[in-house]
Amino acid sequence: MRNKSLIIALTIIVSAICLYFLSFSFVASRIQDQAEAYATDAQGNVDMAKQQTYLDSIWREEVFLGMTYQEVKENELGLGLDLKGGMHVVLEVSPVEIIKSMAGNSKDPNFLKALDRAKELQRNSQESFTTLFGQAYREIEPNGRLSRIFSNTANRGKISYESSNDEVIEVIETEVEDAIDRSFNILRTRIDKFGVNQPNIQRLKGTGRIQIELPGVDNPDRVRKLLSGMANLEFWEVWSPQEFTPYFMQLGQYLDQQQQAGKLNLGETATTQKDALSAAAAATDTTQDVLAQAAAGDTTATIAATTPDTNATAALDSAAQQGGVLANLFVPMPGGLGANVRDTAKINEIFSRPEVRGMLPPNMKFLWSVKPIAGDNRQEFVELYAIKKGRDGKAPMGGDAINDARQDFDQQGRPEITMTMNSTGAKKWARLTGDNVGRQVAIVLDNYVYSAPVVQGEITGGNSSISGNFTIEEAQDLANILKAGKMPAPTRIVEEAVVGPSLGKEAINQGLISTLAGLVVVVIFMIAYYSRGGFIADLSLVFNVFFILGILAQFNAALTLPGIAGIVLTLGMAVDANVLIFERMREESLKGLSMREIINKGYDKAFSTILDANVTTFLVGFILYFFGSGPVKGFAITLMIGIVTSFFTSVFISRLLVESTFKKAGKLSFSSALANNMFRNVKFDVMKYRKPAYALSLGLLAFGFVAMYINGGPNLGVDFKGGRSYVVELDQAVPASEIRESLVDNFQGAGTEVKTFGASNRVKVITSWLADDESIEADNKVRAALDEGLAQYSNLTPEVLSSSKVGATMADDIQNTALIAILLALVGIFLYVMIRFRKWQFSLGGVVALLHDALMIIAVFSILDLFGVSYEMDQVFIAAVLTIIGFSINDTVVIFDRVREYMNDNPRSAIREIVNPALISTFSRTIITSLTLFLVVVILFFFGGEVLRGFSLAMIIGVLAGTYSSLFIATPIVVDTVKDEKKAPAPAQQATRV
C-alpha cells in the first residue's frame, strides 16, 4: 500500500481531533448531571430554576482545559429540536408594508392593484416580490410612471420625478434588502437576550425569509410575540449621575438591612474590585461618543468629545466603595454605574420590588446597554442607564421621525452616523436637544440602550451626526438601528414547528434504538458472510460512526432525528464499498494468485467503482443541502459527511487493517460457508425478461396514478399544501375518526385529517383551515378551535405535544424547491455518468431508472393510501426519494462499471453478449448491499418512531425498486440504445477473426 505512513498519520490526527471535539459533549453532559443533582430534592423533584442558577454560576468559570462552561457548550455536539424540544420558525419580512411606506401610503388605485397582483404572482414564482410588483404595475398601467408615486420627501435624493420605472424598482429592491438586514440584526439581538442555548438564526438566500431555531424553548407564545413584534426605536432623556446617586445611596442602605435580616438571597456575585477597575478602564473608550449639531446644508460642525461630570462619578465611586451589597452588585463606570452580565438578573429582580420602586422617582426607569464590555478573567459588564420618563410614560421621540441614517466619515476620517428627520421629527428633535445640552440622550431599541451621546447644542433642521469611538462596523450597525424606526417592516411567521421535550426524549430513544439495531444487524451479517474480513469491515464502520459524530461536533452542527437516519443509512451504504472490495478479492482468489496480489488487485479494481458510486450519492446530498431546510438539511449534512468518512474508512483504514492482519496471521479469509453457497451457479438472461419488466413497471405506475386520482390527488403533508398540524396525546386510545368528527365543525368544515401517530393514544391532527392567514391571531384561533373540539375528551387530559405551521406561500416554495432538487439531481447524475462512461446511452439508462424509482415510490404510496394505509408526502419524504436516487445510481454505476470493464476487455464482442456475464459477476454484490440496506431501513421503520415512519417506508419501497431497476431497467435500456451501433461493425469483426 502506497503512502501507508501518511494514511496512518492522517487517521491518528483525525481521530484525535474527533475525540477532542466530542469530549466537550461529555463534559457538558457531566456538568448538566451535576446541576440536576444539585437541584433535586429528597423526593426526586427537580427545581428547574435552581438547576439554571447552578449553570449560570459556572457559565464563565473554567471547567475543561482552561475553557469556560460557556465555551464548552458552544463546542458540544448539539441536539436538534426534534431531540431536545424547542421551536423552529421561518419569518418573512413583509415587502408590501415597506413599499407602502416608501409610497407614503399612497391610495392610487393602480398602485394598490399592482400590490395585490404581485401577491398572486408570488405564489407561483421564485422572483423577488419587488420584481413582481414592477411587472404587475406594467400590466395594469403600461404607460404609468412609478416616480409620481414614490418621489416624496422620504425618498429625496434617491427617487426624483424624472426617475424611470426600472430605477424606482432598483431603489425599492435596495430598501427591501436593507429592511431584511435590519430585521435580521434586530432579531439576532432579541434572541441573544432571550437566553437560549445554541440558537441558530440565518437568512435564507434568495428570499426575504429568516430561519430561527430555538432549542429548549418552552414558551412558544412568548417567542411568537418576540419575533413578530415591530422594532421599537425610542429617544429618551437620561438622568445625570449626580441626580440619581442619592437614590442609590438609599438603595444601598435598604439592601444592607435586607441582607442582615436574612431576607436577601443574592448568592455569590460575580464582581471583584479588580474586575470593576478593568471594566471601567475598558468602558472609558466606549462611552465618549457625542452628538454634534449639523445645521441644514452645513457639514463642518465642530465635534468635541466630553465625559460625564467627574464629581458625579466620584460620588458613585464612593457609594459603591462603601462596602455592602451595593459594592458587590455594581461597578463604577465613566458614564455612571455598570454590572457584571451575570448579576443583571439579580439587579432586575431588586428593581422590580415594590419597596424599591417606592424609593425611586416615578419617572425613573433603568435600562441596560446592549453591548457588553470585556473585563479581566473572561468577565463581561454592561452599563446601567437611568432613563427619565415623560408625564405619559412615553419617549419624547420615536423612530418614526427618522427619514434616513447612514454610516459616514467626519472631517478627521473617523466613522460617524448621519441621520435626517422628517418635519415633525425635526421639531421634536430640536426641542429634545435644546432641553438637554450637555446631557446624554439615550438611543433605545427594544428596551436596550445602543448609544447615549452627549448633546453639544440645540439641533435644528433635522440633520444630525453621531460620532465617537466607533469602528466602521459599529457605525454601520447603529445606522441600521436608527433606520429600523424609519419604515414599518413587520415580520410574519410562514413556517413554524413546536416540539415538546417529552416527544423529543422519546425521539432520542427511538433514534438510538434504531441506530444500534441497524449497527448490530450489519455487524452480524458481515461477520457471518465474510468471516474475518467481515470483522475488519465492521471495525471500519465503527471508525466511520466515530468520525461522523466528531466532524458534526467540530462544525457545531446539531444532531437531528433525520441526522440519525442519515447515520443509519450511511452504515448500510458504507457496507457497499467493503462488499465491492471483498467480492473483487474473492474473484481474484479463484485465479490462483497469492494473498498479497489478491489484496492489491481487490482494492485497485474496486477503487474507481467506489469513487463513482460515492460521487453520485454525494451529489444528491449536496443538492439536498442546498435546497432543503430544517430536517432535510440536517439529513443532507450527515449524509455528505458519512459518504466522505465511509470512503476514507472503507478504502484506506480497512486496507490498513487487512494488511496488518495478514502480516500478523500470514493468512486471511474473505469467505464463509454462507458466502460460498448463497450465489453459487447463478444464471439468468436479463434481456430475455426486459419486455415483461417494462410492462410490469408501466402497469404498477399506471395503477398508482389511477389510485392517486381516485384518492383526489397525492396525500401531501402540511409542508406542501399549507396548514397547521398538532400531535395530541390522550390518556387512552380514541378512534381517530371519532376525534375528526368532533373537530370538523370547529374548523368550519375545512379539510381536516386525524390519524394515529406512533402510539394508540396519540393522534396527529392536520387542518387547512385559515391556511392562507399566517398571523398570530389565526394561530390562536385555530388552536382555540382545536382545544374546543378536544374539550369533550377532557376526562382523558388531552395534551398537545407539538405543533407545526406552514403558510400557503411557503408551501408553494417548498414544492418548487423540491421539484428543482429532484430535477437538478437527475441532470447532475446524467452529466457525471456521461463524462465517466463516455456514452450518453449509459446516462439515459441511469436517469430513466432513477425516474422509475422516484415515480414508483409515489405510486406505491398512492396504492397504499387507496387501501387505507396512509402516509404523508412531506419534506422528509422528498429526502427519502432523493436518497433512493443516490442509492439507485450507486447500484447502477457499479453494474455499468463492470459492463464497461468487460467492453474494454472484449472490444470485438457485442454489448448484448457482455451484459449477462457482467450482471452475474456483480449479482452477489448487488443483492448483499441491497439486503443490508433493506434490513437497516426495515429496522428504522419499526423502531425509528412515527416521525420517520413515512421516510422509512419510502426507503423500503425505493431499495426494492432501485435493485430491480438496476438489473431490469437501466442495463436493458443501454443495450436497446447501443445495439444499433454494433450492427454495422459486427461483420467486419467476424471477418477479422476468420
Buried (B, 14 or more C-beta within 10 A) or exposed (E): EEEEEEBEEBBEEBBEBBEBBBBBBEBBEEBBEBBBEBBBEEEEEEBEEBBBBBBBBBBBEBBBEEBBBBBBBBBBBBBBBBBBBBBBBBBBBBBBBBBBBBBBEBEBEBBBBBBEBBBEBBEEBEEBBBBBBBBBBBEBBEEBBBBBBBBEEBBEEBBEEEBEBEBBBBBBBEBBBBBBBBBBBBBBBBBEBBEBBBBBBEBBEEBBBBBBBBBBBEEBEEBBEBBBBBBBBBBBBBBBBBBBBEBBBEBBBBBBEBBEEEEBEBEEBBBBEEBBBBBBBBBBEBBBBBBBBBBEEEEEBEBEBBEBBEEBBBBBBEBBEEEBBBBBBBBBBBBBBBBBBBBBEBBEEBEEEEEBEEBBBEEBBBBBBBBBBEBBEBBBBBBBBBBBBEEEEEBBBBBBBBBBBBBBEBEEEBBBBBBBBBEEBBBBBBBBBEEBEEBBBBBBBBEBBBBBBBBBBBBBBBBBBBBBBBEEEBBBBBBBBBBBBBBBBBBBBBBBBBBBBEBBEBBBEBBEBBBEBBBEBBBEBBBEBBBBBBBBBBBBBEBBBBBBBBBBBBEBBBBBBBBBBBBBBBBBBBBBBBBBBBBBBBBBBEEEBEBEEBBBBBBEBBBBBBBBBBBBBBBBBBBBBBBBBBBBBBBBBBBBBBBBBBBBBBBBBBBBBBBEBBEEEEEBBBBBEEBEEEBEEEEEEBBEBBEEBBEEBEEBBEBBBBBBEEBEEBBBBBBBBBBBBBBBBBEEEBEBEEBBEBBBEBBEEBEBBBBBBBEEBBBBBBBBBBBEBBBBEBBEBBBEBBEEBBEEBEEBEBBBBBBBBBBBBBBBBBBBBBEBBBEBBBEBBBEBBBEBBEBEBBBBBBBBBBBBBBBBBBBBBBBBBBEEEBBBBBBBBBBBBBBBBBBBBBBBBBBBBBBBBBBEEEEEBBBBEBBBBBBBBBBBBBBBBBBBBBBBBBBBBBBBBBBBBBBBBBBBBBBBBBBBBBBBBBBBBBBBBBBEEBEEEEEEEEEEEE
